[in-house]
Amino acid sequence: MSNIGICGAGLIGASWAVGFASAGYNVLVYDKNPNVIKNFYKVVEQLADDIAIYKKINLKKLKSQIMICKSIEEICTESILIQESILEIIEEKQNIFLELENYSPLETILSSSSSYLLPSKIYKKLRNKDRCIVAHPALPPHVVPFVEICPSSLTSKEVIERAKEIYSKADYVPIVLKKEIEGFVLNRLQGALLNEAVRLHEEGYASIDDIDISLKHALGIRWAFLGPFEIMDLNAPGGIGDSFTRYRKGIKRLAQQQNSVPEYSNQYIKKLEFEQRKRLSLSDREDRTKKRNKLIALVRKLKLDEGE
Amino acid sequence: MSNIGICGAGLIGASWAVGFASAGYNVLVYDKNPNVIKNFYKVVEQLADDIAIYKKINLKKLKSQIMICKSIEEICTESILIQESILEIIEEKQNIFLELENYSPLETILSSSSSYLLPSKIYKKLRNKDRCIVAHPALPPHVVPFVEICPSSLTSKEVIERAKEIYSKADYVPIVLKKEIEGFVLNRLQGALLNEAVRLHEEGYASIDDIDISLKHALGIRWAFLGPFEIMDLNAPGGIGDSFTRYRKGIKRLAQQQNSVPEYSNQYIKKLEFEQRKRLSLSDREDRTKKRNKLIALVRKLKLDEGE
């Protein structure tokens, strides 16, 4: 199968590598930091454990499909897509893409994992912008089967279609933004909920524990299978139209009340830190992260078993 | 075990009845509409099927614990809590609670399933407001293990504690609002996300399909186990404080952009209806609802198996 280049081999880069390799792609990895490279295969092994929960994998074969390269040029020459996963600093991304543009053939898709930078900014300095996209994964990207593709107005339709196909083959479910917007879809939905969670907590309506419970023991169980529009369709006997007609007054009233901008002051963040550490010690965070990954993999398995 | 009174035997009332009875309570049910009563045990049987996915139940025994009563008085005399689940019309709720107050002993907790009406309004006409709460479940309430208790400023602390205990024994995870607010916690979080979903769709950034995918294949898989604060705690190496310090600038920028109030015009709702019906025909909605309930029960089982 084809080659995928990975530029930046931290957790996101390693996740992409495992995701692509487990779907059969050959993956070429580069990172300028030798320490990152030193730990790379160990991280790959840990990530593969989670994937094994829902997908048969041969670890030896998987690792053999992931090659560490010594120069940025090596990951470029024969890759159909290069996934950049370096730090979220605009200047660094702009500069690394100048290199990637120089070393790669024009058919290679250039793709950034940025979670909020707009493609029109990331690729500002490049000559050929038609082959450039953002493809933002969801944490932890080795088990969450999602990628949001954000093209700029200069990205070609053919490139968008090809990118969709490449990510689909690697078992990601790709969505495509119709025009670019800060935060794309995922972080805008998440941000809207997070800002409201903070308003409810900071203004004294509920504890962080109770707000977390509302999500994980109620809303989140539904949202693991159904999006907001699908849920509205099942919420009234006549379907989505009936549902929005019944509830629009209430939903609009909420929108009118949910327009303050939380401060996120240092003092408030310290308070959050204090309350959170009472629930989970810093030393237990790593175990919790591992459990999170396992649970996500188990839900993914359940969804696959149920044809969802 | 003790008696629970259920006033209003539609889907919400039936769900409560099954929830309480499956935990061992004796349930006394009243509805003024004979047609609702006629179908009641059939609905109970359907709901019990879903519960059986994660909990052993004896259907015969369960049904024997649920008694249909012929008058509102009968559900009141010996119940420790009366759960009202009639239509969401303030005048009707106010009036039915006048009756429930008259027939029930002072120790009985009066509880409304309202999803958005404030307890201070629902119980305005009552003499003894210290025993009154809203206890709002999450759809579908026979499988979602959640209830949000909203007291008014006049509700006694002892009543809140007793209510928490009663719902906990029936396997609901109760949260308690510290002061009343429209939409409580659940619908405020849901509304914030829904309004942003509609903005993204109506302003042409993404399709309803792609927005639904962002939730069900990404955000929702995490949210089935972790609330917004728990997620932030795992999102940066130093924990929640580190996380909010890194991302607050971006989150605040989103809050500044997410303050418009969608119109929800008839024309827009018709457009939604049209797009949704292309994905799922009206005649397939019932099957999808059944599948939703099954999937939620399966996730609940998974969470119980994993100690979550």
Interface residues (C-beta under 8 A of the other chain):
Chain A: Y116 A138 L139 V144 P145 F146 E148 V173 I175 V176 L177 K178 K179 I181 E182 G183 V185 L186 N187 R188 L189 Q190 G191 A192 L193 L194 N195 E196 A197 L200 H201 G204 Y205 A206 S207 I208 D209 D210 I211 D212 I213 S214 L215 K216 H217 A218 L219 G220 I221 R222 W223 A224 F225 L226 G227 P228 F229 E230 M232 D233 L234 N235 G239 I240 G241 F244 T245 R248 G250 I251 K252 R253 L254 A255 Q256 Q257 Q258 N259 S260 V261 P262 Y264 N266 I269 K270 L272 E273 Q276 R277 L280 L282 R285 R288 T289 K291 R292 K294 L295 I296 L298 V299 R300 L302 E306 E308
Chain B: Y116 A138 L139 V144 P145 F146 E148 V173 I175 V176 L177 K178 K179 I181 E182 G183 V185 L186 N187 R188 L189 Q190 G191 A192 L193 L194 N195 E196 A197 L200 H201 G204 Y205 A206 S207 I208 D209 D210 I211 D212 I213 S214 L215 K216 H217 A218 L219 G220 I221 R222 W223 A224 F225 L226 G227 P228 F229 E230 M232 D233 L234 N235 G239 I240 G241 F244 T245 R248 G250 I251 K252 R253 L254 A255 Q256 Q257 Q258 N259 S260 V261 P262 Y264 N266 I269 K270 L272 E273 Q276 R277 L280 L282 R285 R288 T289 K291 R292 K294 L295 I296 L298 V299 R300 L302 E306 E308
